[in-house]
Amino acid sequence: MIISRQAWIVVADGGRANVYKNVGEIGEVKLALVRSTNQHTEHTHELGRDQPGRLSGNSGHAKSSLESTDLHQVAEDKFLKAVVEHLAHDVQSGQCKELVLIAPPHALGELRKHLPASVSKVVVSEISKDYTHMAINELQKTLMSIH
């Protein structure tokens, strides 16, 4: 994979986002950390109890329960939305002209869902993997080896 010089690389999941800039020469990936954001998300049972709703049927006295809300997932999705808001500001201010998104499948879907058109235009590549726990040197090697 060829990542342009000055391209930004976002490596995120539901609780961590690292934004890097490629400062390497042409054909080289050398990352410099632009911003690191972490969010400690408690387990669902620590966030509270959200009892599933009930739905009355049209006939009789039967009620159906609705699926309960996963509060942990809601917190992660809010975090990813905030990541996109920061990126939108970076693109609007002209700091970021090319963007590579790297996230696990669900997180990548959430990022895509919240991307405004101005940010979508600068996304040059997406990788559906969880690289958030990689050290920067390991991430550089991995990105250089992807074709």
LINQUIWO-V578071 format. One record per backbone hydrogen bond with DSSP energy under -1.0 kcal/mol. CO is the residue of the C=O (numbers start at 1). NH is the residue of the N-H. E is the energy in kcal/mol with one decimal. If there is no record, write none. Layout:
co:CO nh:NH e:E
co:CO nh:NH e:E
//
This chain:
co:4 nh:7 e:-1.8
co:7 nh:22 e:-2.8
co:8 nh:100 e:-2.5
co:9 nh:20 e:-3.0
co:10 nh:102 e:-2.8
co:11 nh:18 e:-2.7
co:15 nh:39 e:-3.2
co:16 nh:13 e:-2.3
co:17 nh:37 e:-3.0
co:18 nh:11 e:-2.9
co:19 nh:34 e:-3.4
co:19 nh:35 e:-1.7
co:20 nh:9 e:-2.4
co:21 nh:32 e:-2.2
co:22 nh:6 e:-3.5
co:25 nh:28 e:-2.4
co:30 nh:23 e:-3.4
co:32 nh:21 e:-2.3
co:35 nh:19 e:-3.3
co:37 nh:17 e:-2.8
co:43 nh:46 e:-1.4
co:43 nh:47 e:-1.2
co:53 nh:66 e:-3.0
co:55 nh:64 e:-2.8
co:62 nh:57 e:-1.9
co:64 nh:55 e:-3.1
co:69 nh:71 e:-1.1
co:70 nh:74 e:-2.1
co:71 nh:75 e:-2.1
co:72 nh:76 e:-2.1
co:73 nh:77 e:-2.6
co:74 nh:78 e:-2.0
co:75 nh:79 e:-1.9
co:76 nh:80 e:-2.2
co:77 nh:81 e:-1.9
co:78 nh:82 e:-2.0
co:79 nh:83 e:-1.9
co:80 nh:84 e:-2.0
co:81 nh:85 e:-2.0
co:82 nh:86 e:-2.0
co:83 nh:87 e:-2.2
co:84 nh:88 e:-2.7
co:85 nh:89 e:-1.7
co:86 nh:90 e:-2.2
co:87 nh:91 e:-2.6
co:88 nh:92 e:-2.6
co:89 nh:93 e:-2.2
co:90 nh:95 e:-1.6
co:90 nh:96 e:-1.3
co:91 nh:94 e:-1.3
co:98 nh:8 e:-2.8
co:99 nh:124 e:-2.7
co:99 nh:125 e:-1.1
co:100 nh:10 e:-3.1
co:101 nh:127 e:-2.8
co:102 nh:12 e:-2.6
co:104 nh:108 e:-3.0
co:105 nh:109 e:-2.1
co:106 nh:110 e:-2.1
co:107 nh:111 e:-2.6
co:108 nh:112 e:-2.6
co:109 nh:113 e:-2.2
co:110 nh:114 e:-1.4
co:116 nh:120 e:-2.4
co:117 nh:121 e:-1.9
co:119 nh:122 e:-1.2
co:122 nh:99 e:-2.6
co:125 nh:101 e:-2.3
co:127 nh:103 e:-2.1
co:127 nh:129 e:-1.5
co:131 nh:134 e:-1.7
co:135 nh:139 e:-2.5
co:136 nh:140 e:-2.3
co:137 nh:141 e:-1.9
co:138 nh:142 e:-2.4
co:139 nh:143 e:-2.7
co:140 nh:144 e:-2.0
co:141 nh:145 e:-1.7
//
